[in-house]
Amino acid sequence: MPVTRRQILENGLNTLAAVAAGGALAALPRTAAARSAQASPAKPAPAAPSAKLKLLILGGTAFTGPHLVRLALSRGHEVAIFNRGRTERRIGGIPDQTERLVGDRDPKVGDGLKALEGDRRWDAVIDLSGQYPRHVRASAELLRNRVRHYSFVSTISVFRQPYPAVLDENAPVETLDDPTTEDMAGGRNYGGLKAACERAAVEGMASPDKVAVVRPGLIIGPGDNTDRFTYWPVRAAGLGAGPGETWSPSMLCPGSPTDPVQGIDARDLAAWLLLLAERSTVGTFNTVGPAQPTGFGELIDACVKAAGPAAAKPVWADWPTLQAHQVAPWAEMPAWVPQPESPDEGHVAKVVNAKAIAAGLTFRPLAETVRDTLAWWPSEVERRERVGKDVVEQARSEGKQPPTLPPHQKLRAGISPEKEQRVLAAIAAAK
């Protein structure tokens, strides 16, 4: 049965997002071409830092991480990254002058946090990889007397359902029925675990005066290997279909051009995280864009303009029409959920970002993010093809059955070309 608007509003955007990502978060190799295609680097903070910092980044190798590392180095900081040493082999893009510390966030796995032990000090820690409170608490406790500032990257998914109409930093957050659970399969417990991680960071550092909690929403731009944002500029350009598939000259667009869309370019998020570390800013911040309300129509217009003469023609379909054809919000129409018809149906919340903006968060134009994402896409296709071959060859060398991988050129999110054509044909016939 098709999902109803009420189910979407009650279940929330977060589970849909996690399901839509469904296994598409695996790390991929970053080639030199992919790196050069990222036309606009993370924007630096407005003024040069007053002091050069020793930064420790937990994670640092996927999406936001490489942007952050490169920006920090460009501003003269010393950077060490701590991770398992696996993702970088496929993603690359981390400059040679970066110090690499290898271990595991789980202190019970392998060498655990051993590489972070001792009396070594850092000025600031930026935690990009904390998923479970046990892991976050362990790293924070280990480092509490050797760092002066700890940033934990959380998510707006921490907010409790049902949402109020406006979400500021004081809105209630999710709790876990079982505080010991580490089950996040299919997005289960994701918001509750991240909320618990926020508390673990503060408790581990033994003071809220040393911790910044950063809550981004949908992260967008070059490096988005979930394709949840990438779908729109790539689809508008007629790219991203699988072998034997062809896009229609028209493009199915959801709801209304006035439906809101919020997100943050990974490069702007990286610049914001660095600014927090440089200024030792603490507190909890909703880290979403844009600065001013933006409708879905602005996103589609930017995608059509970036695609140029070959751009697909937008065809807007309201929620009842999409529902009638079983087109799933978010999963098949990425970054979009239907708006409620009445207050009785709940709210699609606006996430308030005024606190973060007041503390220095800035955003590049959405059109720039769209252009850079489209320019980056061909190198991402090349990257996916390369990693696919590597995975298959590795499996064979180990005597294992090679996995069946999705076509490297096919988008990982969004409606299929065949289904989109059926829906577009039905819309045209009904006029």
C-alpha positions, 0 to 999 in steps of 0.5 A: 500500500502507498505510504500516507502523508500522515505516516510520513509525518508521524514516522518522520523524515529521518527513517525515510532518509536512512532507508533511502540511503540503504547501504549506499554509504560505503566509501569510494575511491577519490581520484585526482580527477574527482578532486579537481572537479570540486570547483569551489573549496570550503569557504574559509572563516572570515578572518585568519585564525589568531593561533595555529591549532593542533587538530584531531579529527575522528573520522575525516575521510568521507564527504565532509572530512576531506573538505575539513582536512584540506581547509584546516591545512590551508589555514596553517593548522596541524591535522591528525585524523583517527580512523580504521585506515580503510575508507581513505584507501578508496576515497583518497583526497587526504593531503600527505601532510596529514598525520594518520592515526589508526585504530577503532572507535570501539575500544573493544575492537582491535587496538581500539583507541590505543593510538590516542593514549598517552600524554599528547595534547591537541587544541581541539577535537572534531568528532565526525564519526561518533555513532554510538554513545559508548564509543563517544564517551570512551574517546571523550573521557580519554581526551578530556584532560588533553584537549580544550574543545570538543565538537561532536557532529550530530544530526537534526534526526535527534528531534522527537516525533511528532515535530513542532512547527518550528524546531530550535535547539531546545526542542525535545530529542529522542530517547532510547527504550534500551539505553544499551542498544547499538542496533541501527539497522535500517535507520532504527534508533538512529535519532535516539543513539545520536542524542545519546552521543551528544550527552556522552560527549558532554559527560565524557568531557566532564563539562558543557563548557568544552563541547560544541554539538553540531546538528546538520540536516541533509548534507549536500554538494560534491562528495555526496555518495548517497545521491540524495541531493545529487539526484536532482542536478544529475537527473536534470542533465539526463545523466545517471540512468543505468545500462539500457535505461533512458530518461524522459525529456521531462522530469517528474518534480514533487509537490509544489515549487514553494515546498521548502528544502533545507540542507547544507553544503559539506564545504560550508559545514567544514568551514563552520566546524573549523570556525568553532574550533578556532574560536572555542565556541561551545553550545548546541547548534542547528546547522542547516541552510539556507539563510533564507527560506528556499522552495523546491522550485529554486532547486529545480531551476538551478538544476535546469540552468546548470544542465544547459540546453539539454536540461529536462523539462520539469513536470510538477505532480502534487502529493495525491498524484504521486501517491496514486502512482505509489511514488515514495517521498524522499526515496524516489523524490529525494530531499522532499516530503509532502506538506500537510493539508491541515494542522491536524496532520502535524507539521513538516518542521522548519529547522531554525538556524538563527543561533548558528548564523549568529555564531558565524555560519555562512552558506554559499548560493544553492546554484553554486552547490548545484553547479559543482555537484554536476561538474563532480559527477563524471569523476564520481562515476569513474570512481565507482567503476574503479572501486567496483573492480577493486572489490570484485578482484579482492573477492576473487583473490580471497577465493570468495564469490564476487558481490553483485554491484549496482551499475557504476553510472546509475544514481543510487537514489530517486525514481527509476527512468521506467517508472518515471516515464509511466507516471509522466505518461499518466499525468499527460493522459489525465490532462 
